[in-house]
């Protein structure tokens, strides 16, 4: 993990949305580990079992006590959001809450419009009203669509999303650029590549594969396994998020990562290594101690063949240096998964 994040002044309060989520809970943990109070927001929706979200929250509360203040609310509801935040002061925002998932956006588009569009504007408005020093927000590698050029660089065009989820994330970047321009609000958007690790999400391939391998059921392998992903371990992601949070983009007219001359930066945050899906399955098989039965299927709507992060800009500006290959990260995930599920 990058050590660049240790320079922040300890004690400044951070508002974290999606605090019951996979990345949100891990970021909240890291912030409190370095002495920063966290106000966590999450609506605990049932996109995946709320028991996992509540378990993450219970762990945060147990380990950090009075540093952690949790509010169960939907940030797409502006009156509720404003009311809930009245008692609190905070210096910065890490906005990770969103309706996640590419395939689910084909089934329930309105959830994405509410959370990822209306909700993002609400958080920009909160940041503006509170004059926060910096808001870091979650974008996604999915904004690159089916780009054939690899690795994906933040300078690449990202005008052809292949899912509604991707389109909402691109829209978030554009709205953020507007707020950086109009209100000189320091903003950093992070295009996350495939994140995995302990406390991960049940809708992700890593969880689904492990669950099926350990219970002796076949795994669904899309595009007959001819896919590649930039799998990024959660600890590396958290190090990058905090390193960015500690370095708000300056309002100096200079061009930032992603091309803005406003106080708005865009970064890829990944492992800078694209792994073939069949290689990932081999590593999972080794960690699980058994072979997978493979159900080979065609490509799914909204999916892309390959993702691969060019992290040059993030490394240059923050010292970000991911250090966890899948040969290390996947066994850690499987150890946690077996303990959590009893499989």
Helices and strands as residue ranges (DSSP letters): G 4-7, E 14-17, H 22-33, E 38-42, H 50-64, G 65-67, E 68-72, H 78-85, E 92-95, H 104-107, H 109-112, I 113-118, H 119-130, E 134-140, G 141-144, H 164-183, E 187-192, E 195-196, H 205-214, E 219-222, G 223-225, E 228-229, E 232-233, H 234-245, E 264-269, E 275-276, H 277-288, E 294-297, H 312-318, H 326-341
